[in-house]
Each structure stands twice: as structure tokens, then as C-alpha cells.
Amino acid sequence: MQSDFDVVGVVLATDRRWDTFSRNLAGRKHYPQKGSEIKQLKQRIDEMIKRVDLSKTLKKYKMTLYYEDDINSEGFIKKMTESRPDLFLCAAYPQIFSKELISIPLKGAVNFHPSLLPKFRGAHPHYWAIVKGEMESGLTAHFMTEHIDNGDIIAQIKFSIENYDYAQLYRRIIEETPNLIRKVEEFFFKGNGTQIKQDELNASYFTNDREIHHRIFWNIHTAQEIYNLVRGGNAFCFFRCSKITIERCFITETDSNLTNNVRVENGTIVGLHQHSIAIKANSGIVNVTMARYRNRKVPVQKFIMKYNPAIGEKVE
């Protein structure tokens, strides 16, 4: 994509900074979590860097590459002050910018955030938008302040996310990012758009999702909430004392076996059908069509044949 921005430098975080960020968000400062979403994000960024052949791009456009462990350090702030940039553009950087750093660029610092601010400030907003049952989401470009995701909005892109799963929403965010950058260019170079203060009354803030946030509690969650957890990814419970992750499901109001006002505990298997296992939940039935059990991903037809679940048996 052609751009009006003259990019003079690219700043990447060191692996140590990413590890620190990952541990803090996962709540595992002393016991790092393997395979966390943050580490997966770091891997995706590394893959994108390889695809664009960063070294050739830097050389072609005479850009400087910075690998920084602490962007708020005295040394890095000195480098940025001496380079006199007009603008900072930030996306998914694993460190909060200090007020001193933000004040360096003449036109300000802009952050790209994958939610419709002021809703879903903080970490992993695209996961939380799905899990909380939002019907729409999008991307926001906003001026940075020393507070997380609360600066004036420059531009937004909005779209429906009804029935999106996590992978689909992630792809849509990637696809729409160039369009958001174009809107930011138009704001600065053509004067299109007006910066808008965020409405604090509508603000919501979320920390990074942790394993407990993916746990299905059949006695608490509604069928719709469980469906949203599954869409968010890695939603799990337990079957015969082993962890089972529900990969795909759909919900219905009831099941053909629930006749004559029979009363059934939530989490009870009430139907074994050709393409689904029906499980009673609050306010509906969760119909599981794909699961991961004992480290294997299996369609329910194979699951039924191999493990012989029984109607009346419970998942926990």
C-alpha cells in the first residue's frame, strides 16, 4: 500500500521485553506460561517481519531499526529527542509509553487498538468482544496519553462480528488495518475527520485473558455464554476427570429428549445425535460438534464411537 507517511525508524521490542510482558499479563510473574496468547502474538509479528523482508525494506527506505528492552529509558528517550520525529505510530507494543516519551513527537503519538474505544480498553480486546457477546467491533486510532487507551479518537472502522470466531475476527482486523492507516493519513495530511474525546461513561477495561477465563462452568454460564466462550477459543471443561476443549458448537432452546417437563442438571448429556452431543446448560442446550480430548481433536461422531458417552452422564 502506498503511504504519505515518511517512515524514518522502526522500533521492535527485545525478546526479554516480550517475555516480561507475557508473564505480567498472564499473572505468572514467577512461573511463565508456555504457549500464551502474547507469545503467539510475538510469533505472528516475527513471521510478518520475515514476509516483508525487513532488512531490505529498511535499506530501501533508509529507515533506522531499534531493538529496545526499555523504550522509557533515558538512552532511548535521548535517541528519539535527537531524531525529532513528527509522529509516533504504535501497534501492539509490549510496554506502556511514559509521558516523557509521548511528548517527544511534534504532532503526537498515535496508537492502533483492535476495539471500538472507549469499549474494551486494555489487553486482548478482540477476545473479550467475542466472549462478552458484542454484535459489532472494529479498530480505533487514537492519540496516546500516559493512561491506557484513553486518548482522543482520530478514526474508527466498525463492522459486525456476529458469529465470528477468534480466528475470523483476527483476520478481519489484519485486513482492515491498512484502511485505518489510510484514515489516519487523511487526518494528518488532508485535515479529514475530527478528533473526538472518549466518553468515560461508556468505557470498559479488560486485562489479558487467563486460563480461568476459558473455563466453562455449567452451573453458572448460560448456553449463549458458553457458545461465546467457544467462539473465543480454548473453552474447556472436564469429562471423566480429563480436560476436554470444545472446538465448535451451536445452541438450541431445547433437545428432543427433554419431554414431559423432565428436570435435568446443567452439564448433563441429554442427547447423542448424528452430528452433535447435546448438553444441558442454563437457558438452552449446547450442541457440541467438535472437541479436543486427551490431546486429540475429534469430531463428535468419532468421540461417541471411541468413548461411548452416556445420556445422563455429566461434564464438569
Contacts in CASP RR format, 6 or more apart in sequence:
PFRMAT RR
TARGET T0000
AUTHOR 0000-0000-0000
METHOD contacts of the structure
MODEL  1
MQSDFDVVGVVLATDRRWDTFSRNLAGRKHYPQKGSEIKQLKQRIDEMIK
RVDLSKTLKKYKMTLYYEDDINSEGFIKKMTESRPDLFLCAAYPQIFSKE
LISIPLKGAVNFHPSLLPKFRGAHPHYWAIVKGEMESGLTAHFMTEHIDN
GDIIAQIKFSIENYDYAQLYRRIIEETPNLIRKVEEFFFKGNGTQIKQDE
LNASYFTNDREIHHRIFWNIHTAQEIYNLVRGGNAFCFFRCSKITIERCF
ITETDSNLTNNVRVENGTIVGLHQHSIAIKANSGIVNVTMARYRNRKVPV
QKFIMKYNPAIGEKVE
1 178 0 8 1.000
1 181 0 8 1.000
1 182 0 8 1.000
3 181 0 8 1.000
3 185 0 8 1.000
4 185 0 8 1.000
4 189 0 8 1.000
5 87 0 8 1.000
5 89 0 8 1.000
5 185 0 8 1.000
7 61 0 8 1.000
7 63 0 8 1.000
8 62 0 8 1.000
8 63 0 8 1.000
8 64 0 8 1.000
8 83 0 8 1.000
8 85 0 8 1.000
9 63 0 8 1.000
9 64 0 8 1.000
9 65 0 8 1.000
9 66 0 8 1.000
10 54 0 8 1.000
10 58 0 8 1.000
10 63 0 8 1.000
10 64 0 8 1.000
10 65 0 8 1.000
10 66 0 8 1.000
11 66 0 8 1.000
11 68 0 8 1.000
11 71 0 8 1.000
11 93 0 8 1.000
12 49 0 8 1.000
12 65 0 8 1.000
12 66 0 8 1.000
12 67 0 8 1.000
12 68 0 8 1.000
13 21 0 8 1.000
13 67 0 8 1.000
13 68 0 8 1.000
13 69 0 8 1.000
13 71 0 8 1.000
13 93 0 8 1.000
13 94 0 8 1.000
13 95 0 8 1.000
14 67 0 8 1.000
14 68 0 8 1.000
14 69 0 8 1.000
15 42 0 8 1.000
16 69 0 8 1.000
17 68 0 8 1.000
17 69 0 8 1.000
17 70 0 8 1.000
17 94 0 8 1.000
17 95 0 8 1.000
18 38 0 8 1.000
18 39 0 8 1.000
18 42 0 8 1.000
18 94 0 8 1.000
19 32 0 8 1.000
20 94 0 8 1.000
21 38 0 8 1.000
21 94 0 8 1.000
21 95 0 8 1.000
22 32 0 8 1.000
22 33 0 8 1.000
22 36 0 8 1.000
22 38 0 8 1.000
22 39 0 8 1.000
22 42 0 8 1.000
22 94 0 8 1.000
23 29 0 8 1.000
23 32 0 8 1.000
23 33 0 8 1.000
25 36 0 8 1.000
25 38 0 8 1.000
25 123 0 8 1.000
25 207 0 8 1.000
25 208 0 8 1.000
26 32 0 8 1.000
26 33 0 8 1.000
26 36 0 8 1.000
26 38 0 8 1.000
26 208 0 8 1.000
26 210 0 8 1.000
27 33 0 8 1.000
27 210 0 8 1.000
33 211 0 8 1.000
37 124 0 8 1.000
37 127 0 8 1.000
37 208 0 8 1.000
37 209 0 8 1.000
38 94 0 8 1.000
38 208 0 8 1.000
41 92 0 8 1.000
42 94 0 8 1.000
45 92 0 8 1.000
54 65 0 8 1.000
57 63 0 8 1.000
58 64 0 8 1.000
58 65 0 8 1.000
64 83 0 8 1.000
66 76 0 8 1.000
66 79 0 8 1.000
68 76 0 8 1.000
70 76 0 8 1.000
70 95 0 8 1.000
71 93 0 8 1.000
71 95 0 8 1.000
71 97 0 8 1.000
71 101 0 8 1.000
72 95 0 8 1.000
72 97 0 8 1.000
72 98 0 8 1.000
72 100 0 8 1.000
72 101 0 8 1.000
76 101 0 8 1.000
77 98 0 8 1.000
77 100 0 8 1.000
77 101 0 8 1.000
77 104 0 8 1.000
80 101 0 8 1.000
80 104 0 8 1.000
81 104 0 8 1.000
84 106 0 8 1.000
85 104 0 8 1.000
85 105 0 8 1.000
85 106 0 8 1.000
86 105 0 8 1.000
86 106 0 8 1.000
86 107 0 8 1.000
87 105 0 8 1.000
87 106 0 8 1.000
87 107 0 8 1.000
87 108 0 8 1.000
87 109 0 8 1.000
87 110 0 8 1.000
87 188 0 8 1.000
88 97 0 8 1.000
88 102 0 8 1.000
88 104 0 8 1.000
88 105 0 8 1.000
88 108 0 8 1.000
88 109 0 8 1.000
88 110 0 8 1.000
88 144 0 8 1.000
89 109 0 8 1.000
89 110 0 8 1.000
89 112 0 8 1.000
89 181 0 8 1.000
89 184 0 8 1.000
90 97 0 8 1.000
90 109 0 8 1.000
90 110 0 8 1.000
90 111 0 8 1.000
90 112 0 8 1.000
90 144 0 8 1.000
91 111 0 8 1.000
91 112 0 8 1.000
91 177 0 8 1.000
96 146 0 8 1.000
96 148 0 8 1.000
97 109 0 8 1.000
97 144 0 8 1.000
97 146 0 8 1.000
98 146 0 8 1.000
99 145 0 8 1.000
99 146 0 8 1.000
101 109 0 8 1.000
102 108 0 8 1.000
102 109 0 8 1.000
102 144 0 8 1.000
102 145 0 8 1.000
102 146 0 8 1.000
107 188 0 8 1.000
108 143 0 8 1.000
108 144 0 8 1.000
109 143 0 8 1.000
109 144 0 8 1.000
110 141 0 8 1.000
110 142 0 8 1.000
110 143 0 8 1.000
110 144 0 8 1.000
110 154 0 8 1.000
110 184 0 8 1.000
111 141 0 8 1.000
111 142 0 8 1.000
111 143 0 8 1.000
111 144 0 8 1.000
111 149 0 8 1.000
112 139 0 8 1.000
112 140 0 8 1.000
112 141 0 8 1.000
112 177 0 8 1.000
112 180 0 8 1.000
112 181 0 8 1.000
113 121 0 8 1.000
113 125 0 8 1.000
113 139 0 8 1.000
113 140 0 8 1.000
113 141 0 8 1.000
113 142 0 8 1.000
113 149 0 8 1.000
114 125 0 8 1.000
114 126 0 8 1.000
114 137 0 8 1.000
114 138 0 8 1.000
114 139 0 8 1.000
114 173 0 8 1.000
115 121 0 8 1.000
115 125 0 8 1.000
115 126 0 8 1.000
115 129 0 8 1.000
115 137 0 8 1.000
115 138 0 8 1.000
115 139 0 8 1.000
115 140 0 8 1.000
116 136 0 8 1.000
116 137 0 8 1.000
116 138 0 8 1.000
116 140 0 8 1.000
116 156 0 8 1.000
116 158 0 8 1.000
117 140 0 8 1.000
117 142 0 8 1.000
117 149 0 8 1.000
117 150 0 8 1.000
117 153 0 8 1.000
117 156 0 8 1.000
117 198 0 8 1.000
117 203 0 8 1.000
118 149 0 8 1.000
118 150 0 8 1.000
118 198 0 8 1.000
118 199 0 8 1.000
118 200 0 8 1.000
118 202 0 8 1.000
118 203 0 8 1.000
118 204 0 8 1.000
119 129 0 8 1.000
119 134 0 8 1.000
119 202 0 8 1.000
119 203 0 8 1.000
119 204 0 8 1.000
120 128 0 8 1.000
120 129 0 8 1.000
120 137 0 8 1.000
120 204 0 8 1.000
120 205 0 8 1.000
120 206 0 8 1.000
121 148 0 8 1.000
121 149 0 8 1.000
121 150 0 8 1.000
121 203 0 8 1.000
121 204 0 8 1.000
121 205 0 8 1.000
121 206 0 8 1.000
122 148 0 8 1.000
122 149 0 8 1.000
122 205 0 8 1.000
122 206 0 8 1.000
122 207 0 8 1.000
123 206 0 8 1.000
123 207 0 8 1.000
123 208 0 8 1.000
123 209 0 8 1.000
124 206 0 8 1.000
124 208 0 8 1.000
124 209 0 8 1.000
125 137 0 8 1.000
125 206 0 8 1.000
126 137 0 8 1.000
126 166 0 8 1.000
126 169 0 8 1.000
126 170 0 8 1.000
126 173 0 8 1.000
127 166 0 8 1.000
127 209 0 8 1.000
127 232 0 8 1.000
128 206 0 8 1.000
128 209 0 8 1.000
129 137 0 8 1.000
129 161 0 8 1.000
129 169 0 8 1.000
130 161 0 8 1.000
130 164 0 8 1.000
130 165 0 8 1.000
130 166 0 8 1.000
130 169 0 8 1.000
130 228 0 8 1.000
130 231 0 8 1.000
130 232 0 8 1.000
131 209 0 8 1.000
131 213 0 8 1.000
131 228 0 8 1.000
131 229 0 8 1.000
131 231 0 8 1.000
131 232 0 8 1.000
132 228 0 8 1.000
133 224 0 8 1.000
133 228 0 8 1.000
134 161 0 8 1.000
135 160 0 8 1.000
135 161 0 8 1.000
135 162 0 8 1.000
136 158 0 8 1.000
136 159 0 8 1.000
136 160 0 8 1.000
136 161 0 8 1.000
136 162 0 8 1.000
137 158 0 8 1.000
137 159 0 8 1.000
137 161 0 8 1.000
137 169 0 8 1.000
138 156 0 8 1.000
138 157 0 8 1.000
138 158 0 8 1.000
138 159 0 8 1.000
138 161 0 8 1.000
138 173 0 8 1.000
138 176 0 8 1.000
139 156 0 8 1.000
139 157 0 8 1.000
139 173 0 8 1.000
139 176 0 8 1.000
139 177 0 8 1.000
139 180 0 8 1.000
140 153 0 8 1.000
140 155 0 8 1.000
140 156 0 8 1.000
141 153 0 8 1.000
141 154 0 8 1.000
141 155 0 8 1.000
141 156 0 8 1.000
141 180 0 8 1.000
141 181 0 8 1.000
141 183 0 8 1.000
141 184 0 8 1.000
142 149 0 8 1.000
142 151 0 8 1.000
142 152 0 8 1.000
142 153 0 8 1.000
142 154 0 8 1.000
142 198 0 8 1.000
143 151 0 8 1.000
143 152 0 8 1.000
143 154 0 8 1.000
143 195 0 8 1.000
144 151 0 8 1.000
145 151 0 8 1.000
148 205 0 8 1.000
149 205 0 8 1.000
150 198 0 8 1.000
150 200 0 8 1.000
150 203 0 8 1.000
151 197 0 8 1.000
151 198 0 8 1.000
152 195 0 8 1.000
152 196 0 8 1.000
152 197 0 8 1.000
152 198 0 8 1.000
153 195 0 8 1.000
153 196 0 8 1.000
153 197 0 8 1.000
153 198 0 8 1.000
154 183 0 8 1.000
154 184 0 8 1.000
154 187 0 8 1.000
154 193 0 8 1.000
154 195 0 8 1.000
155 180 0 8 1.000
155 183 0 8 1.000
155 184 0 8 1.000
155 187 0 8 1.000
155 193 0 8 1.000
156 180 0 8 1.000
157 176 0 8 1.000
157 179 0 8 1.000
157 180 0 8 1.000
157 183 0 8 1.000
159 172 0 8 1.000
159 176 0 8 1.000
161 169 0 8 1.000
161 172 0 8 1.000
163 231 0 8 1.000
164 172 0 8 1.000
164 231 0 8 1.000
165 230 0 8 1.000
165 231 0 8 1.000
165 232 0 8 1.000
165 233 0 8 1.000
166 231 0 8 1.000
166 232 0 8 1.000
166 233 0 8 1.000
183 192 0 8 1.000
186 192 0 8 1.000
186 193 0 8 1.000
187 193 0 8 1.000
187 195 0 8 1.000
214 229 0 8 1.000
214 233 0 8 1.000
214 234 0 8 1.000
214 235 0 8 1.000
214 236 0 8 1.000
215 235 0 8 1.000
215 236 0 8 1.000
215 237 0 8 1.000
216 226 0 8 1.000
216 229 0 8 1.000
216 235 0 8 1.000
216 236 0 8 1.000
216 237 0 8 1.000
216 246 0 8 1.000
218 226 0 8 1.000
218 237 0 8 1.000
218 266 0 8 1.000
218 267 0 8 1.000
218 279 0 8 1.000
218 280 0 8 1.000
218 281 0 8 1.000
218 315 0 8 1.000
218 316 0 8 1.000
219 265 0 8 1.000
219 266 0 8 1.000
219 267 0 8 1.000
219 282 0 8 1.000
220 282 0 8 1.000
221 229 0 8 1.000
221 281 0 8 1.000
221 282 0 8 1.000
222 281 0 8 1.000
222 282 0 8 1.000
222 283 0 8 1.000
222 284 0 8 1.000
223 251 0 8 1.000
223 281 0 8 1.000
223 282 0 8 1.000
223 283 0 8 1.000
223 284 0 8 1.000
223 285 0 8 1.000
223 286 0 8 1.000
224 251 0 8 1.000
224 283 0 8 1.000
226 235 0 8 1.000
226 246 0 8 1.000
226 249 0 8 1.000
226 251 0 8 1.000
226 281 0 8 1.000
226 286 0 8 1.000
227 249 0 8 1.000
227 250 0 8 1.000
227 251 0 8 1.000
227 286 0 8 1.000
229 235 0 8 1.000
230 246 0 8 1.000
230 247 0 8 1.000
230 248 0 8 1.000
230 249 0 8 1.000
234 245 0 8 1.000
235 245 0 8 1.000
235 246 0 8 1.000
236 243 0 8 1.000
236 244 0 8 1.000
236 245 0 8 1.000
236 246 0 8 1.000
237 243 0 8 1.000
237 244 0 8 1.000
237 246 0 8 1.000
237 315 0 8 1.000
237 316 0 8 1.000
238 244 0 8 1.000
238 315 0 8 1.000
238 316 0 8 1.000
239 293 0 8 1.000
239 307 0 8 1.000
239 309 0 8 1.000
239 315 0 8 1.000
239 316 0 8 1.000
240 307 0 8 1.000
242 293 0 8 1.000
242 294 0 8 1.000
243 293 0 8 1.000
244 291 0 8 1.000
244 292 0 8 1.000
244 293 0 8 1.000
244 315 0 8 1.000
245 291 0 8 1.000
245 292 0 8 1.000
245 293 0 8 1.000
246 286 0 8 1.000
246 288 0 8 1.000
246 290 0 8 1.000
246 291 0 8 1.000
247 290 0 8 1.000
247 291 0 8 1.000
247 292 0 8 1.000
247 297 0 8 1.000
248 288 0 8 1.000
248 289 0 8 1.000
248 290 0 8 1.000
249 276 0 8 1.000
249 286 0 8 1.000
249 287 0 8 1.000
249 288 0 8 1.000
249 289 0 8 1.000
249 290 0 8 1.000
250 276 0 8 1.000
250 287 0 8 1.000
250 289 0 8 1.000
251 281 0 8 1.000
251 284 0 8 1.000
251 285 0 8 1.000
251 286 0 8 1.000
251 287 0 8 1.000
252 278 0 8 1.000
252 284 0 8 1.000
252 285 0 8 1.000
252 287 0 8 1.000
253 284 0 8 1.000
253 285 0 8 1.000
254 284 0 8 1.000
254 285 0 8 1.000
255 270 0 8 1.000
255 271 0 8 1.000
255 278 0 8 1.000
255 280 0 8 1.000
255 285 0 8 1.000
256 271 0 8 1.000
257 270 0 8 1.000
257 271 0 8 1.000
257 278 0 8 1.000
257 311 0 8 1.000
258 264 0 8 1.000
258 270 0 8 1.000
258 280 0 8 1.000
258 285 0 8 1.000
264 270 0 8 1.000
264 280 0 8 1.000
264 312 0 8 1.000
265 280 0 8 1.000
265 314 0 8 1.000
266 280 0 8 1.000
266 281 0 8 1.000
266 282 0 8 1.000
267 279 0 8 1.000
267 280 0 8 1.000
267 281 0 8 1.000
267 314 0 8 1.000
267 315 0 8 1.000
267 316 0 8 1.000
268 279 0 8 1.000
268 280 0 8 1.000
268 312 0 8 1.000
268 313 0 8 1.000
268 314 0 8 1.000
269 277 0 8 1.000
269 278 0 8 1.000
269 279 0 8 1.000
269 309 0 8 1.000
269 310 0 8 1.000
269 311 0 8 1.000
269 312 0 8 1.000
269 313 0 8 1.000
269 314 0 8 1.000
269 315 0 8 1.000
270 278 0 8 1.000
270 279 0 8 1.000
270 280 0 8 1.000
270 285 0 8 1.000
270 311 0 8 1.000
270 312 0 8 1.000
271 277 0 8 1.000
271 278 0 8 1.000
271 311 0 8 1.000
272 278 0 8 1.000
272 304 0 8 1.000
272 309 0 8 1.000
272 311 0 8 1.000
273 287 0 8 1.000
274 301 0 8 1.000
275 289 0 8 1.000
275 300 0 8 1.000
275 301 0 8 1.000
276 287 0 8 1.000
276 288 0 8 1.000
276 289 0 8 1.000
276 300 0 8 1.000
277 287 0 8 1.000
277 288 0 8 1.000
277 300 0 8 1.000
277 303 0 8 1.000
277 304 0 8 1.000
277 309 0 8 1.000
278 285 0 8 1.000
278 286 0 8 1.000
278 287 0 8 1.000
278 288 0 8 1.000
279 285 0 8 1.000
279 286 0 8 1.000
279 287 0 8 1.000
279 288 0 8 1.000
279 315 0 8 1.000
288 300 0 8 1.000
289 299 0 8 1.000
289 300 0 8 1.000
290 297 0 8 1.000
290 298 0 8 1.000
290 299 0 8 1.000
290 300 0 8 1.000
291 297 0 8 1.000
291 298 0 8 1.000
291 300 0 8 1.000
291 303 0 8 1.000
292 298 0 8 1.000
293 303 0 8 1.000
293 307 0 8 1.000
298 306 0 8 1.000
303 309 0 8 1.000
END
